[in-house]
């Protein structure tokens, strides 16, 4: 049996990988150079099912995009 600590660590690493690698590249393509503010952000977690009946997770970050300042 897998302990809860190991499950939590695996989920955290997978989520971090998805956000840091994939999310960063997509955000850069869509918005250009900048970062998303985490000061004024909402995070929604939802649950849905696909056409085969498998449970799926919806994770939405809604934050203000801050363009990098040019000096």
Protein Blocks (a to p, Z undefined) as FASTA:
>chain_A
ZZfklmmmmmmmmmmmmmmmmmmmmmmmmnopcdddfklccddddddddfkopacddddd
dddddddddZZ
